[in-house]
Amino acid sequence: MPHSFGKRARTRHMFAKKFRDHGPVALSQYFMPVKVGDYVDIFANPSIHKGMPFKHYHGRTGIVFNVTKSSVGVRVNKQVNGRIIEKRIHVRIEHIRKSKCQKEIIARVQANEKAKAEARKTGVKVDLKRHPKAPKEGYYLAAAGGDGEITTIQPLPFSDLV
């Protein structure tokens, strides 16, 4: 059989609905508030053929630069040979999900603002920098029936048995 190089070639699993996820698109998808500057994930919905993104953009995260009545303009990075190009594509709202990539950053900013406000009230200096995870503290594990004394174990000296 001849080899296919079409737009949807090699998308058998990519553009298939998940188990128990078949059926029409929920109306909440159409009422999803999307603003310019929002982070969105591009996930092609195979039941809607109109406005479907090309398979390379499936699963990518981008930033909204334009909103029209039925679609969303998204800036996405694409690696071409050795360079990364910013592509601007328009995708229908059915193929878009709000991204959760900024969730932890926003939570950390809110916690920092709260800590700064508390520090202003009390006058205590607070460190808001992120620090790498420190190694665990060392400890001695007492023997099951022992008295807690530390025993040094050394290897036996080499002896030729011949």
Order of alpha helices (4+ residues) and beta strands (2+ residues): alpha-beta-beta-beta-beta-beta-alpha
